[in-house]
Structure formats: structure tokens, C-alpha cells
């Protein structure tokens, strides 16, 4: 059963007549082509029992196979009215990425039509096929190889910007890839910002060093974080607490568990050590064609974990103005637990430099 058939089966189960997909990554997932439409309307219309149809501006190149119909739109067409004819009187699921002005116009042009968010697309994408799993493994293996070299590049006197630039070159050299997101390199007090931007700060002995990075393999993303110290680790207790939280989160993963249960398992380790107020973000996020995909691993997400899901486990402790520690791995859910996709060491955080 292909992905469109899987989607149609879920639509019939949830009594959805039409699914309108506009997100370029989601369209790529279903038809294996990516389009950059800018501000112009693009929509993949999937009906329960019909051939899917892509509405696409004439200015954008396209080569669809026979499993899809294609409606070409010009800049002078009223594309919303064209879609309204399809949607009138139907139960329509629309993905969360469609610009609100398109949605509001469609709602105005339709009658007796109900709208909902197309969460079934997120659910479908969250379960990785065997082919997707292998791509995720390779992307993470490439990330491991780069991180092994990063250890050698962390040197006293080097700035965050310098290290980030060298990591970017390593991705090209080792993985033949660009980063899957903007690499985070942070020293000491900058480590207390989970989304720090590399600066001119220079590395000195005993500082914490966070490197959060990922690369892409055949469209699939990796993501990993390690925290290092040069010659000595002055916050060993904090590091060990984050490591134990990382391991506790991983140990709690199995089909049927809630994402909130996994967050709780990791967060409890940090709270019990007295650092609960310094763990300031969710435990993790889904990943695949995008670095951040549903479902998030958080205290408020009671979605049940299923075999084939892939997500991050990344606890952290952040002491504003002083230092921070984060350790992140990707996991792939198996029938009775999970497979950790990152094999880079988490126990050799002290780097000896002369």
C-alpha cells in the first residue's frame, strides 16, 4: 500500500472527504517531488476514493506520474474558487502550514463545509517505513563521524564562529551534506541559551562547550548534541545528572507509552537532583524530512508512542549567566523498546589539550 492509499484509508476511517496538503515537505513525502511556490498557492488535493490532484502555478516546473492529476494555475486564475468547487459541502482537513489568508478565502467561498486540521498527515509521516529508517540511520551515522572529528577541532583560543565554520566544512568533507539546521556552538555562559548563535567568544580552559548539529542524507535529517570540557569538568555533577536523564528517557520508550511518560522519566532525574527549574524546554521532537516534526516529547503530549516513530531525547540544565549542559540522541521506536541512532560517546566529555 503506497502513502496516498494509506492516507485515503485513514480519511475513510475518520470520515474526512478531502485532505488539502500545502506544506512542501508533506507534498514531497506523498509525490516525491519538492516545489518552491513562494507566495503562490499550491495544494495537493486528496479525496477518499479518487486520484489525487495537484494544483500548481504554471510558472513552476513539474513532472508528475500517472498516479496524480495536475491542474495548472495562472496568476490571473482565481485558484480559491477552483478549490471551493471541490470542497463545497464536504468535511475538509487542511494542513497547518497553509497561509491563513488562503484558508479564510476558502471558508468564505464555500458553504455547508466543515474544516479541521489534517493531523492524520502528521500521524502518517511519524511512522517511518523501512526505507526511511535506513536513511535516518545513515544520516545519524554521518553525524557521528563528523562529531568524532569535532572533538579534535575543539581547541583553546578558538572562537565559537571559527568552530561552527569548521564543522560546516566537515559536513561537506565527510557526509557530502549541508547541515540540517544552523549548527549551535556555544561556550560557557552562552551554553545557558538552548538556541545560542555562535559568537566571537574564545574558548578557555574549563569552559563548557555545547555542539548541537545535524546533516542530511537523501532528504532525511539527523540531530545530535554533545557537551564537552577542556582539561577539566568543573560541573561534573550537573553533567552526570543530564546524562542520567538522557538514559532514563531512552529507557522509558516503548510502543504504547505516552510521550508525556518519557518526558516525565527524564525530567524526574533532573528534579530529584535539585535542578528542575533549570530544565526549561521539552524533552524532544519528532524528526524525518524535517528537523522538527510531530510528535513532541513533552509533559503535555499524551499521544501514544508507536513502533516506527523517530524522535530526539535531549535533556538539559541551563544556569543563566554561568553554563549549560545538553545531551541529545535520536531514537527509533522498535516493537519492544527503541534503537538509539547515535553511537558517539557520551562519557568522554573531558578533552585533554596541552
N, C-alpha and C positions, 0 to 999 in steps of 0.2 A: 504494500500500500504506500503510495507516494504522499508527500506532505500535504498537497491540496486535498487528497482523499481523506487524510486524517482530519484535516480541518473541517471538511464537509460533514464527516461523521460526528464530530463534536458539535457542529452547528445544529444538526438534526436533534441531537440529544438535548441541547439547551434551548431548542425551539427558536433559533435565530435564522432569519430568512436570508440576510445579506451581511457579509463582512466586508467593510471598507478598510483597506490597508494602504497607508500612505508613507510610512517610515521606510527609507531607502534600504536599511539593513533587513527589515522584515520582508520587503519585496524581493531582495536578493535571496533570502532564505527560501522563498517559495519558487522563484523562477530562475535562479542562478544568474541573474544579471543585476548590476547596480546602476542606477540612474541618478544624475545630479540635476534636479529640476529647478533649483533655486527657489524663487518666489512663485513659480508657476505650479498649477495644480497637477498632481499625479495621484492616481488611485488604482489599486488593484481590487476589482470587484469580484468577490467570490459568493456565488449563490449555492444553495444546498444541493441542487440537482442539475446544475448547468455548467458548461465550460466557463472557466474564469476569464475575465476580460480586463485588460489593462488600458486605462485612459491616460494618454501621454501626448504632450505637446509635439507638434511636427518638427520643431527645431532640435529635438533630442534623438540621436541615433538609436535604433532598436532593431533587434533580430530575434523575434520570438519563434518558438517552435509551434507545432500544430496543436499542442495541448492548450493553447491560450488564444483568445481573440484579442484584437488590437483595435482600439478606437483612437484615431489621431485627432488632436485638438489644435486649432489655430488660436492665435492671440485675439482674434475677433469673435470666436465662439463663446457662447455662454455655457461653459462646462458644467456649472452648478445645475442649470436647468436640465442638462442631459442626464446628470446623475439623479436628479429629482424624479424623473420619469421611471427610473429603475426602483427607487426607494419608496415611492408613494404607497401608503397603506401597509408597509412591511415593518418587521422588527429588525432594526439595523444595528450592528455592532461596529464601532469606529475606533481605530487605534488611537492611543493617547497622544500621538505625535502630530495629528492633523491640526493645522493652524485654526484657531477659534473663528477667524473671520469666514473661512470656508464652511465650518460646521454651522455657524449662525445663519449664513445664507441658505444652506441646505435645509435647515429647520424651517426657515421662512417660506421656502418654495415647496415644501411637502405638506401633506395633510394625512391625518389618521396614521401617522408614522411614529413609532417609538424608537428611542435611541439608547444604547448602552455602550459601555467601554468594552473593547474587544480583548478582555483578559484571556480568552481562550487561545489567542495567538501567543501570548506570553507563556501560557502553560505548555503549549506545544513546543515552543522553542527551548523551554527549560530542560526538556528531556533529550539528551544528546544521543544521536544514532551511533553505531559502532564506528562509522567513518569520522564523525565529529569527535568522538572520544580520542581516536588516534591522533587527529590533528591537535587536539588540546594537549595530549601527552608530548608530542613533538615540540609544540610551542613552549611548553614548560621546560622540557629538556634543554632547548636552546637557551632559555633564560638562565637555567642552572649553569650552563657553560660560560655564559657571559659573567655571571656573578662570581664564579671562581677566579676569573681574571680581574674583576673589580677589586678583590682582596689585595691584589698586587699593586693596584693603582692608588690605593688609599695611603697617602704619604704626608708626613708633617710638612707644613708650609704651602700646601696646595689649597686652592680656593674651591668652594662648592661649585662655582661655574666651570672651573677647569675640569673637575672630576666628571660633572654632567656631560661636558663636551666629549671627554674621552670615552664615556660609556656609550654615547651615541655612535661613535666610530666603531666601537666593539660590536655593536649590533649589526652593523654593515659587514664587518670583517668575519664574524663568527656565524651569525644567523642569516646573513643576507636579507636583513629586515630593518625597517624603521621601528622606533619604539611604538608600542600600542597606546601610549599616553605620554604626557610630558613627565620625564623622569624627575623624581624628587631626590635631591641630595641636600641634606641638612646636617649642620654641626651644632652640638651643644644646645644653647637656648633655642636655636631655630628648630630643633627636633621636637619642641613642645607644640609646634604647629603641624597638625596632621597633613596639611596641604601646602607645606612650605615651598617657596620658589627659590631655586639656587641663587646665591648672592656672592659677593666678593669676600665673604668671611673666610679666614685662613685657619686650617686645621692645626691645633696644638695638642700636646700630649695629654691623655686622659679625657679628652672630649668624647661625647657620644656622637656617632655618625650613623644617620639613617639613610639607606638607599632603597627606594621604592621604585621598581621598574618592571617593564614588560616588553615583549616583542610580539610579532605576528607571524603565523605560519598558515599559508593558504587561507587567509581571511580570519583565522581564529586567534584569539588574544591570550597572552599569558600575563601574569601579575604576581609579583613576589616582593616581600620586604625583609631586609635583614638589618640588624643594628650591630655596629662594631665599636671598638675602643682601641686606641693606640697605646701599647705597652702596659696599660693598667686599666682596670674597670673599677671606678670609684663607687658605682651604684650596682654592685653585683646582686644585692637582694632584689632590687627592682627588676633587673634583667631576668633573674630566675623566676620571679613571680609572673612576668609576661610569658616566659617560655612555658611554665606550667599551665597557664591559662590557655595558651595555644594548644597544648597537648590535650587538655581537658575538653576543649571544644571539639577537637577532632574525634576523641573517644566517644562523644555523645551522639555522633552522626550515625543514623541508620534509617532505612525506609520506615515510615510510619511515625517517626518522631516529629515534633514541631520545630520549626526554625527557632521559635522562642525558647524551646528547651535547650538548644545548642548554645544560644546566646547566654542563657542562664548559667549553664555549666561553666563556661569560661569566665563570665563576669563574677561568679561567686568566688573563684580563686583570688581575683584581684580585690574584691570586697573584704574577704576574710583576712587578707594581708594588710588591710587598712588603707588601700589606695582606690577605693571605689569611686570617689568623686573625681579622680583623675583619668578614668576611662570614659572618654567623652563622646564616643561615636558607637555606631552599631558594630557588631562583630564581623560582618562580612556582606558580600554582594554576589549575585549571580554573574556569570561571565560566559562568553562564547564569541559570537561575531562582534559583540561589543564588550568593552571592558566592564561596564556596569549594565547588567541585565537583571530582570526579576529572576529569582525572588531574593529579597534582602534577608540577611540573618540578623534579626533584631528582636528586642523584647516584646514588640507589639505585633509581630508576624506569626500567626498561629497556623499558617499553611503547613500541610503535612509534607515531609520530605519524601521524594520518590527516587527509585533507582534510575540512574542516568543523569541526575542533576549534577551541575558543576558550579561550585561557588568558593569564595575565599573565606579563610579563618584568620583574622588579623587583630588580635587584641593589642592594646597599647596603654601605656601610662605616660601622661604628659604633665610635667610640673612647669607651669608658666614662668618664663624668665630664667630657667635653670637647665633643663634637659628633658629628653623624652626617649622612650623605647617602644618599638613596634616590631612584631614578628608575624609575617604573613606567608601562608601557603595556600595553594589551590587544592581542592579535594573533588573527587568524582565519586558519587554515591554508588555503591555496589549492592548486591542483594542482601548482604548481612552487615554492612558497615560502610567503609569508604576506602578509596585508593588515594593516597597523598601523591599529587603530581610533582611536587618539588622535592628533590633529594639533596639539595645544597645543605650543608651542615648548619645547625643552629646552636652548636655548643663550642665553637672555636671563635667566639666573638672578639677575643683579645688578639690584636695583630701586633707582632713584635717587630719594631722598626729601630734600627740603630741611628 
